Amino acid sequence: MNNRLSNHQLWQLTISYSRELLREPGVLFWGIVFPILMSLGLGIAFTQKTDVVRKVAVIDASGDSTSIQHFLLTEAQPNPEVAADSFRYSFTIPDKQMGNTTFLFRETDWKEAMVLLKRGQINVILTEQNGKPEYHFDPRNPDAQLTYIKLSGVLNGKAVNTPQDNGEIKPLTLAGTRYIDFLVPGLIAMNAMMSCMWGISYGIIDRRSKKLLRRMVATPMKKTNFLIAFITVRFVMNFIESALLVLVTWLVFGITIQGSIPGLLAIFMAGNLAFAGIAIFVSSHTANTEVGNGLINLVVMPMMVLSGIFFSYHNFPDWSIPVIQKLPLTMLADGIRGIFNEGLGLTDIALPFVILSAIGVFFFSLGLRFFKWH
């Protein structure tokens, strides 16, 4: 009888919270319409400040007779800050007004270069054909265009801002190599984080501040049922929002999922579980909405900046990369991006799946332990 009552209670709570969400137009706008508008705007017209450091992959530069290899050996300098198998050469264009631009070059093959491009670590691939440089990049990526303009001037012995027969452009328009292919998986991951943190955390804190939780605890209600119902509704909303985002970007930009669908669902649910657990923990004690805002922003803002949603986190200093890669949002975004663009399978995302799930269970357990109704 108790189990039947508990299951009925969980179902009624889930239905109640679902109806509450549907009555709020703002929730539907910020959860569904806004991410789609963001992807359309940034995908069509993405603008960004010139990077201080620009990384370039060099293909088949072996042999001192090639002009690219000659440039690397005579003009560029060894890069002492990275490992020998990484970006070995550097070249700096000094500019007192706009700031210096440093190019880092990495000799590699096509397979590795494409992986680096899809992960956002580089935006231009450099090859040579009949003694003439060839530049491979997404022509709709303004950052790649700026890299080409500056780099083509460098390879012709003059750091100019207007290229003049500086080599042939080979546009990369394959799925997975465009900026929109990099952006959409990041938006899916960010939306999961924001939806869980604000939808769950702020929702609980707001109810506690309005004394609604005090009234609810007067009924024969379990904390686990209350929290699981909250999480269940948020999971369903996040899945619908992400599915619609993928559908719209597929129709407009031709976004494709090259990897495992079960793997995508697994890493997506693990990421939602991680942020739901963190959200429960953050909202477990406070009844002050201003304090709640601060706690939520303390969690989401650093990861929004660092985790490579709009640009690659490899632009940050090398010493910070291992730390950034351990952030929950980074693991979720990298996992989704790898399945979308690199064709990863279920086994490839097993480790981040386990880590994210463990984070969710751990913080949910802590939040349940410290949760108070009033």
N, C-alpha and C positions, 0 to 999 in steps of 0.2 A: 504493500500500500504506500509506504514512504517513497519507494523508487518511482511508482506511478505518479504520485503527487509531484515529486521532484522533476520528472521529465515533462509533465504538463506545465509546471511553473516555468521551466526553461523555454518551452515553446511559446507560451504566452508573452514572456518578456521579450523574446526575439521578435515576435510579430509587433509588439508595442513599439519597440525602438525602430523597426523598419518603417512603420507608419509615421513616426515622429520625424524621421529623416525626409520622407517624401513630402511632408508638409512645409519643409524649409527650402524655398527656391534658391537661397544662397548656397546651401550645401550642394545642390545639383550643379550650380554654375561653377563654383570653385573646384568641385571634384571632377566634373566631366567636361564642361565647355572650356574652362580656362586652360587646362593642359593641352587641349587640341589647338586652341588659338595660339598658344605659345609655340607649339611645334611648327605650325604653319608659318608664323611670323619669322622665327629664327631660321627655319629651313629655307625660306625664300630669300630673305635678306639678312644674312648674318654679318655683323660688323664687329670688329674687335681691334683693340689697340695693337700696334706692332709689338711683337715679342722681343724681348732683349736677347733671348737665346733661341736660335732656330736650328732644328736638327734635321739632317738630310741623310738618306741612305744612298750609298754608291754601289752600283752593280757592275761587276766585271771590270774593275779598275786595275787588274793585275798587269804587270809589264810596264817598264819605265817609258816605253814609247808612246803610251796614250797621254793625251793632253791633260786628262783629269788626274791620272797618277802623277804626272809631272808637277801639277799644281799642288797636290797633297804633299809631295816630297820636298818641294822647293819653297812654296809660298806659305802653306799652312804650318802650324806648330803642333807638336805633340800635346795632347790633352792630359795633363798629369792627374786630373781629379777623378778619372773614371778608370774602370778595369781595362785591361789590354784588349779584351774581346768586345768592348762596347764602342763608344764614340771616341776614336783614337786621335783624330785630328781636329784642330780648331783654327778659325780665321776670324779676325775682328775687323769690322769697318768702323773707324772712329767717326763720331758725329757729335759735336758739342751742343748743337741745338736740339736735336731729336733723341740724343742718346746713342750709345754704341750698340751695334748689332753684331753678335757673335754667332758664327756658324759652327756647328759640330757635325763632323762627318763620320759615318760608320760604313765600313766595307762589309757587304753581306751578299746573300743570294736573293733571288726573287721571292722565294717562299717566305723567308724571314722578313723581307722588306714589306710584303703585303700584310703580314701579321702586325708589324710595327705601325703601318699606316692605319689599319683598322682599329688599333688600340689608341690612336691619337698621339703616339710618341714621335712620329714624323708626319710631315704633310707633303713632302716632295721626294720622289725617287729619281736619282740621276744615273743615266747610262750614257754610252758613247757609241755612235755609229758612223763609220767612215771618217773618223777624226772630228766629228761634230757632236757636241753635247745634245742629249735628249732629256727633256724634263717631263716626268710623269706625275700628274697631280689632278685633283678635282678642280676644274675651271670655275666652279661656282663657290669655291671656298676662298674668300678674300685673303685669308691669312696665307694660303698656299700661293696665291697670286703675288703677294708682296715678297714672299720668299723667292719666287722665281725671278722677279724683277731685280732684286738685289743680287741674287746669286749669279744670274746671267751676266750682270755687269762685272762681278768679281772674276769670273772665269774668262772674260775677255780683257782682263787687265785694267779694268776701270770700274770703280764703284759708282754706278750711275743710277738714276731713278727711272730712266726710259730705255728699255732694251732696243737694240738695233741689230737684227740678224744674229742674235746671241744663242741660237740653238733652236731645235724643233720642239714644239710643245706636243706631248702625247696625252690627250685628256683621259683621265680615269673616271669612268662613269659606271663601273660595275657595282652591283649591289654589295654593300659592305665597305666600300672605299670612300663614300661621300660623307660630308659632314652630317647630313640628316640621318645617315645610318648610325653615326656615333651618338647623335643627340637623343633619338627616340628611346633607346634602352635606358639612358640616364634619366630621362623624364619619367619613365615607368617606375624606376627605383625611387626617385625623389618623391613622386606622388604617393607611393606606398608609405614612405617615412612620414611625410607631412600629414597624410590622412590618418594614420594611426596615432601620431603624437598629438595632433590637434583634435581629431575626432574623438579619441578615447580619453586622453589626459584631460583636455579642457572640458570635455563633457562631464566627466566625473567631478572635477573640481568645481565647475559651475553648479552642479546639482548639490554638492556639499555646502557651498556658500549660501545657497537659497534654502537650505534646511530640508531639501527634498529627500536626501538619503536618510535623514532622521525619521521621516514618515515611512519610508520603505522598509526600514529595519524593524518597524513595529509589526510587520506581517511576518509569517513564518517563512523567511527567505534565507537561502544560503548565499554566502559571499561568492562562492565559486559559480553558482548559477547566474548571479547578477553580472559578474565580470565576463564569463564566457559568452553570455548573450550579447554584451557590448562588442566583444571581439568578433563574434560570428557575423553580426551585421556589417561591421567594418570590413571584414574579409570579402564578403559578397560585393559590397560597394566598390572596393579596390579592384576586384576582378572585372567587374563591368566597366569601370572607368578605363582600365588598361586595355581591355579588349576593344573598346570603341576607339581609343587612341591608335592602336595598331591598325584597325580597319580603315580609319580616315587617312593615315599616312601611307597605307598600302594603295589606296585609291588615288591619292594625289601624287605621291613620290615613288611608288613602286617598292616600298619597304618589304623585304622578305625575311622569313625566319629560316636560316640555313641549317640549323642544328636540330636537336631533339626537342620535340614538343613536350613529352613527359619531363625531360630535364628542365625545360623552361617553367613548367607548372611547379615542379619541385622547388626550384630555387626561389621562385616568386612567393610560394607559400611559406618557405623558411624565412625569407626576408620579412614578410608580414608578421610572422610569429615573433621574430626578434624585436621588431619595433612595437608590437602590441605588448610584449612583456616589459619592455623599457617604459612604455606609456603607463602601464599599470603601476609600476614602481614609482615613477615620477609623481603620479597623482594619488598615491596611497595615503598621504597624511595631511597635506595642506588643504585649507578651506578658503584661502585668499587667492582670488583670481589674478591679482597682480603678481604675487609670488609664483603662481602657476605659469603665467606668461613667461616670467624670467627663467624658470626651470626648463620649460619646453624649448625656448630659444637657446638656452645653454646647450641643449642636446643637438638641435637641428642646424643651427647656424654654422658651427665649425664644419660639419659634414657637408653642408651645401656648398661651402667654399672649397673644401679640400678634396672631396671625393671624386672629382672628375666628372661632373654632370654636364657642364657646358664646354669644358675644355679639359685636356689631358692633365692629370695630376703629375705627370712626369715633367711638367714645366716648373715644378717646385724644386728646391735644392735636393741633391741626391741623398743627403743624410735623412731627409724627412720622408722619403718614399716608403721605406719599410714600415714606418709608423702609420702613414696614410692607408696603406694596403690592408691594415688590420682593422680599420674602421668598418662597422656593419654596413654602412651605405656603400662604401667602396667595394666590399665583397659582393653585395647584391648587384650593383651596377656592372662590375666586371663579369659576373656570372651571366647576367642577362645579355650583355653586349657580346660575350664570347659565343653564346648560343645563336644570337641573331646574325653575327657577322663572320664568325670563324668556324661555324659548324660544329661546336662542341656537343658532346653527348652527355648522357646521364652520369657516366662514371667520371667525366672530366670535372663536374661540379659537385662531386661527392663531398670533398673536404669543406668547401664553403657552406654546403647544405647542412652538414653536421654542426659546424661552428655556429651558424646563424640559429639553428634550432636549439642548440644548447644555450645560447645567449637568451633566447626567448623564454625557455623553461626556467632558467636561473632567475631572471628578473621577475617573471611572473610569480615564482615561489616567494621571492623576497617581498614583492608587492602585496601578495596575499597575507604574508606574515604580519606586515605593518599596516595593513589597510584598516582604516577607521571610518565609521559611518558618519560621524559628526565631530 
